[in-house]
Amino acid sequence: MATLSAAELQSVRNACERSITVNYLKAQINAAAQVVEDFLTSNAAQVSTDINTATSPLVLTNAQKKKIVAEVCRLKFDRDK
Amino acid sequence: MATRHIDILGSNTLPDTTGSVYAEPAAVNLQSNDRYPGIVFVFADTSTRLKLGIGFEVPQNYVGTAKIGLLWATTVTSGKVVWEFDYTSIADTESSDPSADQESTASTGTTVAGTARLLKVTEISLTSANLAAGDWVEGVIVRDGADTSNDTAAASAYLIGAYFSYSDV
């Protein structure tokens, strides 16, 4: 598993505090961010395989897949909030 | 003898070079009603020791009981913020280019107000004998994010104002 660096954790904290009330401690949001990182790492291969199945016989590049995943996540979580 | 306050934010106020201390309109994140436009100094949530430089003259009627007062708020409702003050008090003919702090205060953190955006006043006691009437004080207001065991608040701290408190003749 990749471990988020201190700078990456700080970036997550800084992004999450804007325009909301924060009721957690640094250590708690750091742990939450790491869990998300672990989940994405664990499931990256499966997502890639699923995209390949969906686009067969075309195989998208990893860069293309990452952009799609990032944009769909942004849309989904903006829609769900 | 009475307690006096003088404002210490002004033309000498300058953030450090981290990029994590900066002035921004209160309306950007601290306030939502935006009734009174104003500037606050943001001390971001980091793992570093953030500094805001200030300077002020010790008033001519200074006797003692020196303190730095910080008026601040935050959007976080749990945890602590570590506020400190490092300074040198400079008398006539002393070096105006100090190479070390005369005093660096220590703190184990101030618990946040518990409700977002409440004004909180934190006073930091200084060694009164370090200062004398007419001295020029150069210093930094510090949020010590490097103190990870005590600075636990996961959001920016917004410095709204700051003062020097003392007792007069």
gemmi code that builds the backbone of each chain (N, CA, C; Angstrom):
import gemmi

chains = {
    "A": [
        ("MET", (0.831, -1.198, 0.000), (0.000, 0.000, 0.000), (0.873, 1.259, 0.000)),
        ("ALA", (0.426, 2.216, -0.768), (1.127, 3.493, -0.725), (0.744, 4.238, 0.556)),
        ("THR", (1.725, 4.858, 1.146), (1.454, 5.658, 2.330), (1.471, 7.126, 1.925)),
        ("LEU", (0.400, 7.819, 2.212), (0.340, 9.235, 1.882), (1.400, 9.992, 2.675)),
        ("SER", (2.097, 10.884, 2.002), (3.137, 11.669, 2.669), (2.499, 12.743, 3.545)),
        ("ALA", (3.302, 13.332, 4.392), (2.807, 14.418, 5.250), (2.271, 15.570, 4.407)),
        ("ALA", (2.965, 15.853, 3.310), (2.519, 16.948, 2.441), (1.187, 16.604, 1.768)),
        ("GLU", (1.037, 15.333, 1.381), (-0.218, 14.921, 0.745), (-1.371, 14.965, 1.753)),
        ("LEU", (-1.097, 14.527, 2.963), (-2.136, 14.577, 4.002), (-2.534, 16.021, 4.297)),
        ("GLN", (-1.530, 16.892, 4.345), (-1.825, 18.309, 4.576), (-2.691, 18.863, 3.454)),
        ("SER", (-2.386, 18.468, 2.226), (-3.171, 18.917, 1.076), (-4.627, 18.473, 1.192)),
        ("VAL", (-4.823, 17.232, 1.619), (-6.186, 16.726, 1.811), (-6.904, 17.528, 2.893)),
        ("ARG", (-6.213, 17.751, 4.007), (-6.834, 18.491, 5.123), (-7.204, 19.904, 4.694)),
        ("ASN", (-6.269, 20.567, 3.989), (-6.517, 21.948, 3.576), (-7.689, 22.035, 2.615)),
        ("ALA", (-7.812, 21.046, 1.720), (-8.916, 21.056, 0.755), (-10.246, 20.795, 1.442)),
        ("CYS", (-10.228, 19.945, 2.467), (-11.484, 19.534, 3.109), (-12.023, 20.562, 4.098)),
        ("GLU", (-11.207, 21.472, 4.559), (-11.676, 22.401, 5.599), (-12.432, 23.597, 5.036)),
        ("ARG", (-12.324, 23.837, 3.736), (-12.891, 25.061, 3.186), (-14.409, 24.989, 3.149)),
        ("SER", (-15.017, 26.027, 3.666), (-16.472, 26.229, 3.577), (-17.294, 25.188, 4.314)),
        ("ILE", (-16.703, 24.472, 5.251), (-17.449, 23.535, 6.072), (-16.989, 23.680, 7.515)),
        ("THR", (-17.779, 23.144, 8.420), (-17.341, 23.067, 9.813), (-16.615, 21.754, 10.011)),
        ("VAL", (-15.472, 21.832, 10.655), (-14.614, 20.665, 10.835), (-14.757, 20.169, 12.271)),
        ("ASN", (-15.138, 18.911, 12.451), (-15.311, 18.381, 13.809), (-14.382, 17.222, 14.103)),
        ("TYR", (-13.295, 17.143, 13.355), (-12.343, 16.048, 13.542), (-10.948, 16.610, 13.795)),
        ("LEU", (-10.090, 15.733, 14.292), (-8.703, 16.105, 14.538), (-7.840, 15.744, 13.326)),
        ("LYS", (-6.640, 16.303, 13.305), (-5.723, 16.003, 12.203), (-5.513, 14.501, 12.053)),
        ("ALA", (-5.280, 13.840, 13.168), (-4.984, 12.405, 13.107), (-6.155, 11.621, 12.534)),
        ("GLN", (-7.358, 12.070, 12.813), (-8.546, 11.352, 12.338), (-8.734, 11.503, 10.834)),
        ("ILE", (-8.581, 12.721, 10.308), (-8.745, 12.879, 8.859), (-7.567, 12.250, 8.125)),
        ("ASN", (-6.389, 12.284, 8.734), (-5.242, 11.602, 8.124), (-5.542, 10.115, 7.954)),
        ("ALA", (-6.122, 9.509, 8.986), (-6.443, 8.082, 8.928), (-7.507, 7.808, 7.871)),
        ("ALA", (-8.493, 8.687, 7.786), (-9.548, 8.513, 6.789), (-8.983, 8.598, 5.376)),
        ("ALA", (-8.105, 9.572, 5.162), (-7.512, 9.732, 3.826), (-6.686, 8.510, 3.453)),
        ("GLN", (-5.989, 7.959, 4.423), (-5.166, 6.786, 4.136), (-6.026, 5.573, 3.782)),
        ("VAL", (-7.167, 5.449, 4.439), (-8.082, 4.350, 4.112), (-8.566, 4.463, 2.663)),
        ("VAL", (-8.885, 5.684, 2.245), (-9.326, 5.883, 0.862), (-8.191, 5.542, -0.106)),
        ("GLU", (-7.000, 5.994, 0.230), (-5.830, 5.674, -0.589), (-5.644, 4.161, -0.701)),
        ("ASP", (-5.767, 3.479, 0.421), (-5.614, 2.012, 0.427), (-6.676, 1.343, -0.431)),
        ("PHE", (-7.908, 1.834, -0.325), (-9.004, 1.256, -1.107), (-8.742, 1.417, -2.606)),
        ("LEU", (-8.343, 2.625, -2.991), (-8.100, 2.870, -4.418), (-6.937, 2.038, -4.925)),
        ("THR", (-5.926, 1.883, -4.095), (-4.781, 1.068, -4.497), (-5.188, -0.395, -4.661)),
        ("SER", (-5.963, -0.875, -3.697), (-6.367, -2.281, -3.713), (-7.246, -2.607, -4.916)),
        ("ASN", (-8.035, -1.644, -5.342), (-9.025, -1.917, -6.375), (-8.658, -1.371, -7.755)),
        ("ALA", (-7.474, -0.802, -7.872), (-7.077, -0.195, -9.150), (-7.047, -1.225, -10.271)),
        ("ALA", (-6.496, -2.392, -9.977), (-6.373, -3.406, -11.021), (-7.741, -3.868, -11.498)),
        ("GLN", (-8.670, -4.020, -10.566), (-10.021, -4.476, -10.931), (-10.739, -3.430, -11.787)),
        ("VAL", (-10.599, -2.171, -11.417), (-11.226, -1.100, -12.200), (-10.648, -1.083, -13.616)),
        ("SER", (-9.343, -1.243, -13.701), (-8.682, -1.253, -15.011), (-9.210, -2.403, -15.859)),
        ("THR", (-9.350, -3.568, -15.252), (-9.862, -4.736, -15.967), (-11.296, -4.498, -16.427)),
        ("ASP", (-12.092, -3.922, -15.575), (-13.498, -3.649, -15.922), (-13.600, -2.658, -17.081)),
        ("ILE", (-12.730, -1.647, -17.082), (-12.735, -0.683, -18.199), (-12.317, -1.385, -19.486)),
        ("ASN", (-11.327, -2.251, -19.394), (-10.894, -2.993, -20.586), (-12.039, -3.825, -21.155)),
        ("THR", (-12.782, -4.463, -20.266), (-13.925, -5.274, -20.702), (-14.964, -4.396, -21.395)),
        ("ALA", (-15.193, -3.211, -20.816), (-16.213, -2.318, -21.366), (-15.826, -1.761, -22.725)),
        ("THR", (-14.547, -1.549, -22.952), (-14.112, -0.903, -24.201), (-13.561, -1.892, -25.221)),
        ("SER", (-13.530, -3.184, -24.882), (-12.941, -4.206, -25.757), (-13.495, -4.096, -27.181)),
        ("PRO", (-12.669, -4.187, -28.181), (-11.250, -4.595, -28.129), (-10.292, -3.435, -27.872)),
        ("LEU", (-10.842, -2.221, -27.762), (-9.954, -1.084, -27.485), (-9.436, -1.156, -26.049)),
        ("VAL", (-8.168, -0.882, -25.864), (-7.586, -0.811, -24.516), (-7.086, 0.615, -24.289)),
        ("LEU", (-7.712, 1.279, -23.375), (-7.298, 2.647, -23.065), (-5.960, 2.648, -22.336)),
        ("THR", (-5.239, 3.760, -22.452), (-3.989, 3.878, -21.698), (-4.316, 4.120, -20.219)),
        ("ASN", (-3.319, 3.860, -19.382), (-3.531, 4.107, -17.947), (-3.848, 5.579, -17.680)),
        ("ALA", (-3.206, 6.465, -18.421), (-3.463, 7.900, -18.237), (-4.916, 8.233, -18.567)),
        ("GLN", (-5.419, 7.631, -19.633), (-6.823, 7.860, -20.000), (-7.761, 7.310, -18.934)),
        ("LYS", (-7.454, 6.132, -18.449), (-8.302, 5.528, -17.404), (-8.306, 6.384, -16.140)),
        ("LYS", (-7.140, 6.892, -15.777), (-7.063, 7.717, -14.560), (-7.913, 8.979, -14.698)),
        ("LYS", (-7.867, 9.583, -15.867), (-8.662, 10.795, -16.078), (-10.155, 10.494, -15.993)),
        ("ILE", (-10.542, 9.363, -16.570), (-11.967, 8.984, -16.530), (-12.398, 8.732, -15.086)),
        ("VAL", (-11.602, 7.964, -14.359), (-11.946, 7.648, -12.972), (-12.027, 8.927, -12.136)),
        ("ALA", (-11.056, 9.798, -12.320), (-11.041, 11.038, -11.534), (-12.270, 11.892, -11.820)),
        ("GLU", (-12.624, 12.003, -13.102), (-13.759, 12.860, -13.463), (-15.079, 12.255, -12.994)),
        ("VAL", (-15.228, 10.938, -13.139), (-16.467, 10.304, -12.684), (-16.597, 10.423, -11.167)),
        ("CYS", (-15.503, 10.253, -10.457), (-15.542, 10.410, -8.989), (-15.934, 11.838, -8.619)),
        ("ARG", (-15.347, 12.807, -9.331), (-15.683, 14.207, -9.022), (-17.167, 14.460, -9.247)),
        ("LEU", (-17.687, 13.973, -10.383), (-19.104, 14.177, -10.685), (-19.993, 13.462, -9.676)),
        ("LYS", (-19.621, 12.214, -9.369), (-20.453, 11.431, -8.452), (-20.515, 12.087, -7.077)),
        ("PHE", (-19.365, 12.473, -6.547), (-19.368, 12.978, -5.176), (-19.885, 14.408, -5.102)),
        ("ASP", (-19.751, 15.177, -6.180), (-20.405, 16.484, -6.221), (-21.919, 16.316, -6.235)),
        ("ARG", (-22.380, 15.290, -6.986), (-23.818, 15.040, -7.113), (-24.391, 14.522, -5.800)),
        ("ASP", (-23.601, 13.739, -5.073), (-24.095, 13.077, -3.868), (-24.019, 13.936, -2.619)),
        ("LYS", (-23.295, 15.048, -2.660), (-23.064, 15.772, -1.412), (-24.295, 16.541, -0.955)),
    ],
    "B": [
        ("MET", (-2.564, 52.148, 38.704), (-2.044, 51.265, 37.666), (-3.210, 50.601, 36.946)),
        ("ALA", (-3.159, 50.631, 35.670), (-4.249, 50.062, 34.868), (-3.670, 49.206, 33.752)),
        ("THR", (-4.499, 48.343, 33.235), (-4.088, 47.508, 32.106), (-4.378, 48.241, 30.807)),
        ("ARG", (-3.380, 48.296, 29.944), (-3.510, 48.984, 28.665), (-3.283, 48.001, 27.523)),
        ("HIS", (-3.929, 48.266, 26.392), (-3.709, 47.473, 25.186), (-3.344, 48.401, 24.036)),
        ("ILE", (-2.389, 47.973, 23.210), (-2.158, 48.658, 21.937), (-2.183, 47.616, 20.819)),
        ("ASP", (-2.746, 47.998, 19.683), (-2.759, 47.096, 18.530), (-1.336, 46.898, 18.012)),
        ("ILE", (-1.040, 45.684, 17.568), (0.319, 45.432, 17.074), (0.341, 44.930, 15.629)),
        ("LEU", (-0.800, 44.844, 14.994), (-0.802, 44.511, 13.569), (-0.831, 45.810, 12.787)),
        ("GLY", (-0.049, 45.879, 11.731), (-0.017, 47.107, 10.951), (1.007, 47.020, 9.853)),
        ("SER", (1.672, 48.132, 9.611), (2.574, 48.198, 8.461), (3.781, 47.278, 8.607)),
        ("ASN", (4.112, 46.887, 9.833), (5.245, 45.984, 10.021), (4.872, 44.514, 9.896)),
        ("THR", (3.601, 44.237, 9.704), (3.135, 42.850, 9.689), (3.494, 42.184, 8.366)),
        ("LEU", (4.205, 41.061, 8.469), (4.639, 40.368, 7.253), (4.654, 38.863, 7.497)),
        ("PRO", (3.960, 38.084, 6.659), (3.997, 36.621, 6.805), (5.370, 36.055, 6.465)),
        ("ASP", (5.626, 34.840, 6.972), (6.861, 34.149, 6.607), (6.799, 33.702, 5.150)),
        ("THR", (7.787, 32.944, 4.727), (7.885, 32.584, 3.308), (7.313, 31.197, 3.005)),
        ("THR", (6.586, 30.601, 3.938), (6.056, 29.258, 3.701), (4.897, 29.243, 2.717)),
        ("GLY", (4.211, 30.369, 2.599), (2.996, 30.391, 1.792), (1.780, 29.898, 2.555)),
        ("SER", (1.978, 29.500, 3.800), (0.879, 28.974, 4.599), (0.366, 29.980, 5.613)),
        ("VAL", (0.956, 31.176, 5.614), (0.438, 32.300, 6.404), (0.160, 33.429, 5.420)),
        ("TYR", (-1.061, 33.914, 5.401), (-1.388, 34.932, 4.410), (-2.637, 35.691, 4.853)),
        ("ALA", (-2.765, 36.888, 4.278), (-3.958, 37.696, 4.543), (-5.015, 37.370, 3.498)),
        ("GLU", (-6.243, 37.262, 3.941), (-7.330, 37.055, 2.990), (-8.586, 37.726, 3.548)),
        ("PRO", (-9.502, 38.093, 2.672), (-10.766, 38.651, 3.160), (-11.483, 37.642, 4.054)),
        ("ALA", (-12.033, 38.123, 5.145), (-12.743, 37.221, 6.064), (-13.881, 36.500, 5.358)),
        ("ALA", (-14.415, 37.124, 4.308), (-15.558, 36.536, 3.604), (-15.191, 35.267, 2.831)),
        ("VAL", (-13.911, 35.039, 2.588), (-13.525, 33.881, 1.777), (-13.901, 32.577, 2.459)),
        ("ASN", (-13.604, 32.469, 3.746), (-13.923, 31.208, 4.424), (-14.394, 31.386, 5.864)),
        ("LEU", (-13.861, 32.391, 6.557), (-14.215, 32.523, 7.973), (-15.660, 32.966, 8.145)),
        ("GLN", (-16.070, 33.938, 7.349), (-17.410, 34.495, 7.525), (-18.312, 34.144, 6.347)),
        ("SER", (-19.607, 34.100, 6.614), (-20.569, 33.886, 5.532), (-21.588, 35.018, 5.448)),
        ("ASN", (-21.796, 35.748, 6.532), (-22.739, 36.866, 6.487), (-22.161, 38.077, 5.759)),
        ("ASP", (-20.837, 38.208, 5.828), (-20.123, 39.251, 5.086), (-20.666, 40.649, 5.370)),
        ("ARG", (-21.028, 40.871, 6.604), (-21.618, 42.169, 6.955), (-20.553, 43.261, 7.048)),
        ("TYR", (-19.370, 42.892, 7.568), (-18.307, 43.874, 7.737), (-17.061, 43.397, 6.999)),
        ("PRO", (-16.804, 43.938, 5.834), (-15.619, 43.498, 5.093), (-14.346, 43.733, 5.897)),
        ("GLY", (-13.444, 42.795, 5.836), (-12.203, 42.938, 6.577), (-11.207, 41.859, 6.204)),
        ("ILE", (-9.995, 42.059, 6.671), (-8.907, 41.125, 6.386), (-8.584, 40.324, 7.646)),
        ("VAL", (-8.324, 39.054, 7.469), (-7.811, 38.218, 8.557), (-6.513, 37.575, 8.083)),
        ("PHE", (-5.686, 37.169, 9.043), (-4.466, 36.448, 8.693), (-4.704, 34.956, 8.901)),
        ("VAL", (-4.528, 34.211, 7.838), (-4.749, 32.768, 7.879), (-3.463, 32.068, 8.281)),
        ("PHE", (-3.558, 31.219, 9.292), (-2.481, 30.290, 9.650), (-3.006, 28.903, 9.288)),
        ("ALA", (-2.543, 28.376, 8.174), (-3.076, 27.110, 7.669), (-2.723, 25.948, 8.595)),
        ("ASP", (-3.476, 24.880, 8.426), (-3.192, 23.629, 9.128), (-2.026, 22.962, 8.416)),
        ("THR", (-0.851, 22.980, 9.035), (0.338, 22.366, 8.440), (1.073, 21.569, 9.500)),
        ("SER", (2.187, 21.003, 9.116), (3.063, 20.332, 10.075), (4.344, 21.128, 10.266)),
        ("THR", (4.245, 22.421, 10.048), (5.416, 23.284, 10.192), (5.110, 24.426, 11.157)),
        ("ARG", (6.160, 25.136, 11.547), (6.030, 26.251, 12.485), (5.833, 27.526, 11.667)),
        ("LEU", (4.637, 28.046, 11.684), (4.283, 29.196, 10.855), (4.464, 30.492, 11.635)),
        ("LYS", (4.906, 31.537, 10.928), (5.224, 32.795, 11.614), (4.641, 33.998, 10.884)),
        ("LEU", (4.179, 34.944, 11.673), (3.732, 36.240, 11.159), (4.541, 37.312, 11.882)),
        ("GLY", (5.367, 38.033, 11.116), (6.241, 39.034, 11.718), (5.489, 40.292, 12.097)),
        ("ILE", (5.859, 40.844, 13.256), (5.232, 42.099, 13.702), (6.305, 42.985, 14.345)),
        ("GLY", (5.991, 44.247, 14.543), (6.878, 45.150, 15.261), (6.058, 46.230, 15.944)),
        ("PHE", (6.496, 46.637, 17.129), (5.790, 47.726, 17.815), (6.710, 48.371, 18.835)),
        ("GLU", (6.398, 49.628, 19.186), (7.160, 50.334, 20.203), (6.492, 50.145, 21.555)),
        ("VAL", (7.276, 49.842, 22.571), (6.730, 49.707, 23.923), (6.335, 51.110, 24.409)),
        ("PRO", (5.088, 51.288, 24.844), (4.619, 52.629, 25.226), (5.441, 53.252, 26.369)),
        ("GLN", (5.430, 54.569, 26.398), (6.238, 55.302, 27.370), (5.757, 55.084, 28.803)),
        ("ASN", (4.500, 54.685, 28.975), (3.996, 54.468, 30.340), (4.051, 52.980, 30.739)),
        ("TYR", (4.868, 52.220, 30.040), (4.990, 50.784, 30.349), (5.657, 50.574, 31.710)),
        ("VAL", (5.049, 49.683, 32.488), (5.648, 49.291, 33.761), (5.934, 47.790, 33.768)),
        ("GLY", (4.952, 46.978, 33.360), (5.176, 45.537, 33.397), (3.938, 44.760, 32.995)),
        ("THR", (3.884, 43.515, 33.437), (2.789, 42.579, 33.119), (2.590, 42.475, 31.604)),
        ("ALA", (3.688, 42.241, 30.901), (3.656, 42.221, 29.437), (3.012, 40.941, 28.916)),
        ("LYS", (2.093, 41.124, 27.988), (1.427, 39.992, 27.339), (1.168, 40.330, 25.873)),
        ("ILE", (1.084, 39.283, 25.081), (0.604, 39.415, 23.716), (-0.787, 38.789, 23.667)),
        ("GLY", (-1.752, 39.515, 23.153), (-3.110, 38.994, 23.042), (-3.446, 38.693, 21.588)),
        ("LEU", (-4.019, 37.550, 21.371), (-4.411, 37.134, 20.021), (-5.919, 36.953, 19.966)),
        ("LEU", (-6.546, 37.620, 19.031), (-7.986, 37.452, 18.807), (-8.142, 36.606, 17.549)),
        ("TRP", (-8.726, 35.437, 17.703), (-8.735, 34.504, 16.570), (-9.999, 33.668, 16.573)),
        ("ALA", (-10.173, 32.982, 15.461), (-11.322, 32.091, 15.311), (-10.934, 30.988, 14.344)),
        ("THR", (-11.785, 29.996, 14.278), (-11.520, 28.897, 13.362), (-12.830, 28.216, 13.007)),
        ("THR", (-12.778, 27.379, 11.994), (-13.978, 26.638, 11.599), (-13.970, 25.232, 12.157)),
        ("VAL", (-12.954, 24.903, 12.937), (-12.870, 23.561, 13.507), (-13.431, 23.586, 14.928)),
        ("THR", (-14.103, 22.526, 15.307), (-14.774, 22.517, 16.614), (-14.119, 21.580, 17.619)),
        ("SER", (-13.017, 20.973, 17.255), (-12.312, 20.125, 18.210), (-10.818, 20.264, 17.985)),
        ("GLY", (-10.058, 19.912, 19.021), (-8.609, 19.986, 18.916), (-8.036, 21.258, 19.523)),
        ("LYS", (-6.748, 21.419, 19.345), (-6.041, 22.558, 19.939), (-5.159, 23.232, 18.877)),
        ("VAL", (-4.913, 24.524, 19.100), (-3.978, 25.294, 18.281), (-2.848, 25.775, 19.191)),
        ("VAL", (-1.628, 25.568, 18.755), (-0.474, 26.015, 19.537), (-0.052, 27.397, 19.057)),
        ("TRP", (-0.300, 28.396, 19.891), (0.115, 29.775, 19.621), (1.335, 30.108, 20.475)),
        ("GLU", (2.316, 30.718, 19.884), (3.514, 31.136, 20.621), (3.962, 32.504, 20.108)),
        ("PHE", (4.909, 33.093, 20.809), (5.430, 34.397, 20.394), (6.924, 34.428, 20.659)),
        ("ASP", (7.687, 34.698, 19.608), (9.142, 34.829, 19.709), (9.486, 36.293, 19.468)),
        ("TYR", (10.384, 36.849, 20.273), (10.651, 38.271, 20.082), (12.000, 38.675, 20.659)),
        ("THR", (12.401, 39.895, 20.271), (13.525, 40.575, 20.883), (13.110, 42.015, 21.115)),
        ("SER", (13.354, 42.509, 22.306), (13.040, 43.890, 22.644), (14.333, 44.694, 22.544)),
        ("ILE", (14.314, 45.724, 21.717), (15.550, 46.418, 21.348), (15.528, 47.845, 21.887)),
        ("ALA", (16.529, 48.168, 22.664), (16.653, 49.522, 23.211), (17.513, 50.387, 22.292)),
        ("ASP", (17.470, 51.662, 22.518), (18.308, 52.613, 21.777), (19.769, 52.167, 21.859)),
        ("THR", (20.434, 52.139, 20.725), (21.841, 51.764, 20.536), (22.078, 50.252, 20.526)),
        ("GLU", (21.055, 49.442, 20.781), (21.220, 47.990, 20.634), (20.990, 47.598, 19.177)),
        ("SER", (21.455, 46.413, 18.830), (21.347, 45.965, 17.446), (19.890, 45.821, 17.011)),
        ("SER", (19.586, 46.377, 15.864), (18.251, 46.209, 15.299), (18.209, 45.023, 14.342)),
        ("ASP", (19.240, 44.198, 14.415), (19.325, 43.004, 13.566), (19.624, 41.796, 14.450)),
        ("PRO", (18.708, 41.447, 15.341), (18.989, 40.365, 16.292), (19.198, 39.026, 15.592)),
        ("SER", (20.121, 38.234, 16.149), (20.441, 36.930, 15.566), (19.773, 35.788, 16.312)),
        ("ALA", (19.118, 36.112, 17.419), (18.427, 35.070, 18.197), (17.248, 35.720, 18.915)),
        ("ASP", (16.328, 34.870, 19.353), (15.192, 35.388, 20.112), (15.628, 35.708, 21.543)),
        ("GLN", (15.141, 36.824, 22.039), (15.350, 37.116, 23.453), (14.496, 36.168, 24.292)),
        ("GLU", (13.306, 35.903, 23.805), (12.426, 34.938, 24.468), (11.579, 34.248, 23.408)),
        ("SER", (11.412, 32.959, 23.593), (10.520, 32.171, 22.732), (9.555, 31.459, 23.667)),
        ("THR", (8.310, 31.887, 23.658), (7.354, 31.329, 24.609), (6.998, 29.896, 24.223)),
        ("ALA", (6.593, 29.128, 25.203), (6.186, 27.743, 24.964), (4.700, 27.600, 25.237)),
        ("SER", (4.103, 26.628, 24.582), (2.667, 26.406, 24.769), (2.344, 24.940, 24.540)),
        ("THR", (1.365, 24.466, 25.252), (0.868, 23.112, 25.004), (-0.462, 23.155, 24.266)),
        ("GLY", (-0.785, 24.323, 23.737), (-1.962, 24.435, 22.897), (-3.156, 25.041, 23.599)),
        ("THR", (-3.980, 25.705, 22.800), (-5.230, 26.292, 23.275), (-6.383, 25.543, 22.627)),
        ("THR", (-7.265, 25.027, 23.452), (-8.421, 24.300, 22.920), (-9.321, 25.254, 22.150)),
        ("VAL", (-9.787, 24.827, 20.990), (-10.630, 25.690, 20.158), (-11.970, 25.922, 20.850)),
        ("ALA", (-12.699, 26.918, 20.342), (-13.899, 27.376, 21.051), (-14.986, 26.311, 21.145)),
        ("GLY", (-15.034, 25.376, 20.208), (-16.049, 24.318, 20.264), (-17.228, 24.584, 19.357)),
        ("THR", (-17.386, 25.832, 18.967), (-18.380, 26.213, 17.960), (-17.638, 27.000, 16.888)),
        ("ALA", (-17.889, 26.675, 15.665), (-17.166, 27.325, 14.581), (-17.375, 28.827, 14.595)),
        ("ARG", (-16.296, 29.551, 14.357), (-16.312, 31.002, 14.135), (-16.536, 31.830, 15.396)),
        ("LEU", (-16.455, 31.235, 16.571), (-16.514, 32.038, 17.792), (-15.184, 32.756, 17.976)),
        ("LEU", (-15.262, 33.993, 18.424), (-14.041, 34.730, 18.722), (-13.406, 34.155, 19.982)),
        ("LYS", (-12.108, 33.938, 19.917), (-11.392, 33.443, 21.088), (-10.198, 34.367, 21.336)),
        ("VAL", (-9.990, 34.726, 22.587), (-8.871, 35.586, 22.950), (-7.863, 34.760, 23.736)),
        ("THR", (-6.651, 34.710, 23.234), (-5.581, 33.964, 23.885), (-4.475, 34.936, 24.251)),
        ("GLU", (-4.099, 34.960, 25.522), (-3.024, 35.844, 25.950), (-1.777, 35.032, 26.277)),
        ("ILE", (-0.641, 35.540, 25.836), (0.649, 34.889, 26.038), (1.485, 35.798, 26.937)),
        ("SER", (1.855, 35.309, 28.097), (2.652, 36.116, 29.029), (4.112, 36.177, 28.581)),
        ("LEU", (4.681, 37.385, 28.659), (6.088, 37.582, 28.328), (6.871, 37.845, 29.613)),
        ("THR", (8.171, 37.758, 29.534), (9.012, 38.135, 30.671), (9.100, 39.654, 30.705)),
        ("SER", (8.381, 40.251, 31.641), (8.197, 41.707, 31.626), (9.513, 42.474, 31.689)),
        ("ALA", (10.492, 41.908, 32.392), (11.770, 42.607, 32.546), (12.538, 42.705, 31.232)),
        ("ASN", (12.130, 41.907, 30.232), (12.804, 41.988, 28.931), (12.475, 43.275, 28.193)),
        ("LEU", (11.386, 43.909, 28.575), (10.910, 45.082, 27.838), (11.050, 46.347, 28.688)),
        ("ALA", (11.230, 47.456, 28.016), (11.302, 48.748, 28.701), (10.624, 49.794, 27.835)),
        ("ALA", (10.134, 50.821, 28.465), (9.470, 51.898, 27.733), (10.379, 52.429, 26.629)),
        ("GLY", (9.824, 52.558, 25.440), (10.593, 53.080, 24.315), (11.318, 52.027, 23.511)),
        ("ASP", (11.378, 50.790, 23.997), (12.001, 49.718, 23.216), (11.223, 49.484, 21.928)),
        ("TRP", (11.944, 49.015, 20.933), (11.304, 48.538, 19.710), (11.278, 47.018, 19.763)),
        ("VAL", (10.119, 46.446, 19.685), (9.983, 44.989, 19.767), (9.791, 44.423, 18.368)),
        ("GLU", (10.656, 43.492, 18.001), (10.488, 42.734, 16.768), (10.159, 41.304, 17.151)),
        ("GLY", (9.159, 40.734, 16.494), (8.780, 39.382, 16.884), (7.948, 38.685, 15.840)),
        ("VAL", (7.606, 37.458, 16.161), (6.739, 36.676, 15.278), (5.641, 36.011, 16.099)),
        ("ILE", (4.435, 36.114, 15.591), (3.317, 35.337, 16.126), (3.378, 33.981, 15.444)),
        ("VAL", (3.342, 32.921, 16.253), (3.610, 31.581, 15.733), (2.408, 30.670, 15.916)),
        ("ARG", (2.082, 29.906, 14.862), (1.258, 28.712, 15.038), (2.194, 27.528, 14.805)),
        ("ASP", (2.367, 26.715, 15.835), (3.376, 25.660, 15.764), (2.753, 24.324, 15.347)),
        ("GLY", (2.535, 24.180, 14.055), (2.014, 22.917, 13.533), (3.001, 21.778, 13.651)),
        ("ALA", (4.276, 22.103, 13.851), (5.284, 21.055, 14.019), (5.121, 20.345, 15.357)),
        ("ASP", (4.421, 20.967, 16.263), (4.121, 20.337, 17.554), (2.899, 19.434, 17.354)),
        ("THR", (3.149, 18.293, 16.750), (2.034, 17.455, 16.297), (1.242, 16.841, 17.440)),
        ("SER", (1.822, 16.749, 18.612), (1.076, 16.173, 19.727), (0.118, 17.189, 20.349)),
        ("ASN", (0.359, 18.468, 20.123), (-0.494, 19.495, 20.718), (-1.312, 20.289, 19.696)),
        ("ASP", (-0.752, 20.584, 18.529), (-1.514, 21.323, 17.514), (-2.309, 20.306, 16.696)),
        ("THR", (-3.511, 20.010, 17.172), (-4.297, 18.915, 16.596), (-5.490, 19.394, 15.786)),
        ("ALA", (-5.768, 20.684, 15.772), (-6.928, 21.212, 15.056), (-6.706, 21.095, 13.546)),
        ("ALA", (-7.646, 20.458, 12.861), (-7.470, 20.133, 11.444), (-8.046, 21.206, 10.542)),
        ("ALA", (-7.745, 22.460, 10.822), (-8.224, 23.542, 9.965), (-7.380, 24.788, 10.213)),
        ("SER", (-7.575, 25.762, 9.353), (-6.855, 27.013, 9.498), (-7.308, 27.745, 10.757)),
        ("ALA", (-6.375, 28.501, 11.329), (-6.704, 29.434, 12.398), (-6.654, 30.837, 11.794)),
        ("TYR", (-7.651, 31.651, 12.100), (-7.767, 32.987, 11.503), (-7.472, 34.037, 12.561)),
        ("LEU", (-6.348, 34.723, 12.388), (-5.992, 35.786, 13.329), (-6.722, 37.057, 12.916)),
        ("ILE", (-7.593, 37.513, 13.796), (-8.435, 38.671, 13.496), (-7.776, 39.964, 13.988)),
        ("GLY", (-7.102, 39.880, 15.125), (-6.413, 41.033, 15.680), (-5.373, 40.582, 16.681)),
        ("ALA", (-4.520, 41.520, 17.082), (-3.506, 41.195, 18.089), (-3.133, 42.466, 18.832)),
        ("TYR", (-2.810, 42.299, 20.108), (-2.460, 43.470, 20.904), (-1.328, 43.153, 21.878)),
        ("PHE", (-0.686, 44.259, 22.313), (0.288, 44.169, 23.400), (-0.402, 44.698, 24.646)),
        ("SER", (-0.394, 43.900, 25.703), (-1.053, 44.261, 26.956), (0.002, 44.529, 28.018)),
        ("TYR", (-0.206, 45.568, 28.810), (0.766, 45.895, 29.849), (0.083, 46.722, 30.938)),
        ("SER", (0.758, 46.844, 32.057), (0.265, 47.733, 33.114), (1.076, 49.030, 33.062)),
        ("ASP", (0.400, 50.144, 33.347), (1.069, 51.440, 33.218), (1.435, 51.994, 34.587)),
        ("VAL", (1.926, 53.200, 34.583), (2.361, 53.842, 35.833), (1.151, 54.232, 36.681)),
    ],
}
model = gemmi.Model(1)
for chain_id, residues in chains.items():
    chain = gemmi.Chain(chain_id)
    for i, (resn, *xyz) in enumerate(residues, 1):
        res = gemmi.Residue()
        res.name, res.seqid = resn, gemmi.SeqId(i, " ")
        for name, pos in zip(("N", "CA", "C"), xyz):
            atom = gemmi.Atom()
            atom.name, atom.element = name, gemmi.Element(name[0])
            atom.pos, atom.b_iso = gemmi.Position(*pos), 0.0
            res.add_atom(atom)
        chain.add_residue(res)
    model.add_chain(chain)
structure = gemmi.Structure()
structure.add_model(model)
structure.setup_entities()
